Every structure is written in C-alpha cells, then in structure tokens.
C-alpha cells in the first residue's frame, strides 16, 4: 500500500482552525490600533500633517496583506490547500477591512 504525500483533511482543518484564531486576534489588534490612533487624532486640531490613523491603517494593511501572501502562499506551496486558502481569504479580508477604515476618515 502506498502512503499519500498530502496531509489528511482532518489535520488541515485542525491547522486551519488554529490559524483562524490567531488571524482574528491579529485583525482585532489592527482594528483596535487604527481606532486608538483615530481617537488620538481627534484631540489634535492642526490638520496639516497626515493623520496617525491613516499611517496605522496603512501599516496594518501591509502587515495583514503580507501575512496573507507569505503564510497562504507558503501553505499552498507545501500542498496544505485548506489552511492556505483560509489564510489568503481571512488575512486578505482583514487587510481590506483595515484599509477601508482609513478611507472612512
């Protein structure tokens, strides 16, 4: 009997769930950081310099987008299809969410 080279579906789902918890914590932290920066900007009235909330949103978007590409692409390259797609969708969606927060300013 030949052993399969790909990991089992159950193992992939377990890894996906573990990574999902980490992803949601990272997205929540990013949204919180952008919100706090926006709150702090509300007390500064000069309006000349770019807001720290837009800088924080830009940095968080790059972090989440880069994480989606690196982890999702890496898992797909290792033939872990389910967790790779979950990473791409969840972290990519988080990057879009955080960037939309900056656009809403």
Secondary structure by P-SEA (a helix, b strand, c coil): ccccccccaaaaaaaaaaaaaaaaaaaaaaaaaaaaaaaaaaaccccccccaaaaaaaaaaaaaaaaaaaaaaaaaaacccaaaaaaaaaaaaaaaaaaaaaaac
